[in-house]
């Protein structure tokens, strides 16, 4: 207790500390000063940064607004040039109209379709106005002051147009209108020259303000003022719904033949204003911008991950599709080296991908292993020619587009040659540059085998049909041959009798000679009948040959007349002169004619009187085709039968096979033609039915 009193009573319990607290108290303001100095520097830097950012923003906004006005001025100049060129073309088209007949009507139509055109004048060689048409959208522009007082500029333009030999624009001039108003216009003069002599002039008056209204859009007119000005700034004509503020202004020169106009575009927008609460807006804007950057960055990372995953899936899908295709795929570079093949291609040729990729291309010594050795040089030449045509931007040169399929021959590992169909197109990179060729190869050996089998079956079917036709004609053939054989027997008996009486009658040798001559004629007749049937039935390769239409009819008429004589039918052949030759398979077309003729003869046997049985064979030219007709006078074809007439194995006769008309249509369609029929009626000379078919004419012959 006693020890504490002096301490409690002491006025200065820490006398020794005073010398230390004085320096600390002096250092505290210095630290606070440095801190405030740092804060002031930081704030100053922030203010400077924000001020610079604001200044840059204002400068950017100002520059962007100015760039927009500059771009608009450039765009407006382009539109004005386009409108001027279009008006010049329209006026040029009008210049060659007949002035005495329809020039005024065409001029009025042109003025209705083009508002900038205010007046069209036709002047003679002395530049005197002969005809004039004013725009229907306003009154005559030269009503207050005549044209004679305001034609100095047009005279100068016409003089320059004759000197230059091309349309010329005049300088602009002012035309006063009623009510103290006026309009600034320019004239376009086009001389009409004939054999170096001026026949007249066509002068078009164009209003500068309607021209500006036509070139600008309503949205642009609400925000800008457009005007043509002189070099000293004097306004000639203006357009737009507002007045320009004069802050953002752009001027461009409009060059026209004979005159230069200065276009001014003045924006209605003033200088950009500072937004209120600048610091808070800047801090909030920067914070939102930073947050937006982070969000966008996270979104971009996520999008990249999705894109990588989608790319991997697309690559896997493409790989699976390529591996599952039965079509061979092959990629080659510009030198012809194979850079990619899919499994289907390797399976097709029997070589592995490593063996194919290890070989060189068309320009190297080694060739792909699937090329037949006898075709290597031809394939290299073909590749060079196709590459040269495509690089010269002539894909259709030589009549062959690289994207069109072409047939070629490949070789399997076993040495077997087989046909393939190649579809090839240029292989382009991301920049659109060609880096090679992409091909799709189809093995068509099985298709060719099926086509050959089908062709053989078709030939057998056609031969069977011909044999069936001859079988039906067997009775007629025997009847036809019986007549010449009977005649031969009679003449032979008479010759023998004459030889016995040779000593008694001196004229016997002449009579025997006549009888032998008749025997030879009848034998030749029988031989012709047999040869016609033999030529028809004989099977041969189908070959297209050139043949005249009369010769085609003459070849089948002997066989047609066999049945015509039995039924009492008359055969009429109507073939005009000058018909072009045909390019066809003669035997098959003869079978078509024979089938149609026999059908027509059989159609008249039951219901047509004997004297009216006429079968008419005719021919005519239809453009590049020759139409052949077979017309009968039978009862026609019933509607129920007509729907199935060309159906295979459909027939109305118990002894028929139902292949005749079906084979006839097939033969004609194989020649590129068409076959149809028409019922003519049931009464008079036009009764019956007519079958028509077309064959290609050989006009080159």
PABA-537210 format. One record per residue (C-alpha): x, y, z. Coordinates in steps of 0.5 Angstrom, whole numbers, plus 500, padded with zeros to 3 digits. Example, Ala and Ser with C-alpha at 12.3 -4.5 7.8 and 13.67 -1.06 7.14 Angstrom:
BEGIN
525491516
527498514
//
This chain:
BEGIN
500500500
506505502
509503495
503505491
502512494
508516491
506513484
499515485
501522487
506523482
504528477
508525471
508517472
513516466
518522466
523518462
518517456
517524454
523524450
521518446
513520445
515527442
519523435
513518435
508524435
512528430
512521425
505520425
503526421
509524416
506517415
499520415
501525409
505520406
498516406
494522403
499523398
499516396
491516396
491523392
496520387
491514386
485518386
489523381
491517377
484514377
481521375
487522370
485515367
477516367
478523364
483520359
477514358
472519358
476524353
477518349
470516349
468523347
473523341
471516339
464518339
465524335
470520330
464515329
459520328
464523323
465517320
458515319
457522316
463520311
460513309
453516308
456521304
460516300
454512299
450517297
455519292
455512289
447512289
447519285
452516280
448510279
441514278
445518273
447512270
440509270
437515267
442516262
441509260
433510260
434517256
439513251
433508250
428513248
433517243
432511238
424511238
421513232
419521234
413521229
410515232
411513239
416518242
412522246
408516249
415513251
417519254
411520258
412513261
419515262
417521266
412517270
417512272
423517274
421523279
428526278
426527270
422534270
422535262
424531256
425535249
427532242
431538238
433538231
440538228
439546229
437545236
430547236
425544240
421540236
417536241
417536249
414532255
413535262
413531268
406529271
408530278
408538277
407543273
411545267
418548269
419553264
412556265
414563268
420564264
421560257
425555255
429560250
431564255
434558259
438554254
445557254
447551259
444546255
447549248
454548251
452541254
450539247
456542244
460538248
456532247
458533239
465534240
466528245
461523242
458522248
452524253
454530257
451534263
450541263
452546269
446547274
442553273
436556277
429556274
424560277
417558279
411561281
410564288
417566288
420559289
425556284
428550282
436548281
436543275
441541270
441538263
443532260
444532252
445526248
446527240
443522235
449521230
448517224
454516219
458521223
452526222
448529227
440528226
438531233
438532240
435529246
435533252
433531259
432536265
434533271
432537278
437537283
432536289
428531286
435527285
437528292
430525295
430519290
438517292
436518300
432514304
426516309
431514315
437518312
432524311
430524318
437525321
441528316
441534311
443533304
445539299
449541293
453547294
458551290
465552291
464558296
459554300
453557296
447552297
444550290
439545292
437541299
433535301
432532308
427533313
431537318
437542318
444540319
447542326
454543322
458539327
458533323
459535316
462531310
463533303
464529297
465531289
460528284
463527278
459527272
460527264
461534263
460537270
462536277
457537283
459538290
455534295
454536302
452531308
450535315
448531321
442534325
446531331
450536335
456534339
456529345
454531352
457528358
452524362
450525369
454523375
460521371
464518377
459513379
457512372
464510370
465506376
459502375
460502368
467499369
465494374
459492370
464491364
469487368
464483370
461482363
468480361
469475366
462472364
464473357
470469358
467464362
462463357
467463351
471457355
465453356
463454349
470452347
469446351
462445347
466446341
471441342
467436344
462437338
468437334
470430337
464427336
463430329
470427327
468420330
461421326
465422320
470417321
464412322
460414316
466413312
468407314
461404313
460407306
460402300
462408296
470408295
472415297
479418295
483424296
489427292
493433292
495437286
500433284
496427284
498423290
493420294
493423301
486419303
482413302
477410306
476402307
471401302
476404297
481399299
476393299
474395292
481395289
484389294
490394296
491396303
491404305
499404306
500401299
496406296
498412300
506410299
505410291
507417287
502421283
501422276
507427275
511422278
515415276
511410280
503410279
498408284
497400284
490400282
492403275
492398269
499398266
496399259
492405262
498409266
500414261
493416259
490417266
496421267
495425261
487426263
489428270
493434267
488436262
483436267
487440272
489445267
482446265
480447272
485452274
484456268
477457270
474453264
471447268
466446262
472446257
472440252
464439254
466435261
465438268
470436273
464435278
460430272
461423273
466419268
467412267
474409267
477402269
481400275
485394277
484389283
490386286
489379283
490383276
482383274
480389271
473392273
469399271
468404276
464411276
468417278
465423281
470428282
470435285
476440287
478440294
478447297
481449304
478454309
480460305
477457298
484455295
484448291
489443295
487437291
481433288
476429292
473423288
467418290
468411286
463406285
464399282
459398277
462391274
455388277
451393274
454392267
453385268
446386269
445390264
449385259
444380262
438384261
440386254
441379252
434377255
431383251
434380245
432373246
425376248
425380241
427374237
422370241
417375239
419375231
419367231
412368234
410373229
413368223
409362226
402366226
404367218
406360217
399359214
400365210
407363207
405356205
399359201
403365198
409360196
404355193
402360188
409360185
410353186
404351182
406356177
413352176
410345176
405348170
411351166
415345167
410340164
408345159
416345157
416337157
410337152
413342148
420338147
416332145
413336139
419340137
420336131
413338129
412345130
418350129
416355134
417350140
424353142
421360143
415357147
420353151
424359152
418363155
416357159
423357162
423364163
416364167
419358171
425363173
421369175
416364179
422361183
425368184
418370187
418364192
426366194
424373195
418371200
423366203
428371204
424376207
422372212
429369213
432376214
426378219
427372223
435372223
438374230
443379229
447385233
443391234
447396230
444403228
445405221
442410216
436408212
431412207
424411209
422409203
427403203
424401210
417401207
419396202
423392206
416390210
411390205
412383202
411380209
405385210
402383203
402376205
396377210
393383206
392378200
388373205
384379208
383383202
386389204
389394200
395397202
397405201
403408202
404415203
411418203
412425201
419427197
425430201
424426207
431426211
434419212
433415219
438413224
436407227
436399228
433397222
431390224
427392230
424398226
422393221
419389226
415395229
412396222
410389221
407388228
403395227
401393220
398386222
394389228
391394223
389388218
386384223
382389226
379390219
377383218
371382222
367389222
370392216
366391209
371388204
371394200
373399205
379395208
385400207
391400211
395406210
402407211
405414212
411419214
412426215
417431218
416433225
422438227
428433228
424427228
420423223
413421224
411414221
403413222
400406221
392407220
387402219
379403218
377398223
372399229
378403234
380401240
375400246
377404252
378398257
383395252
386402251
388403258
392396258
394396251
402397252
402392258
406386257
403379256
396383255
392381249
385380246
387374242
387367244
393365240
397372242
402373247
401380249
408382247
408385240
405393242
410392249
416391245
414396239
414401245
420399248
424399241
422406239
423409246
430406246
431410240
429416244
422417240
415416243
409412241
402413241
395412238
388415237
381413235
379417229
372415229
367410227
364413221
366415214
373415211
376418218
374411222
379407225
385408229
392410227
398409231
404414231
411413233
417418232
425416230
431421230
432424223
439424220
440431218
447431218
447426212
//
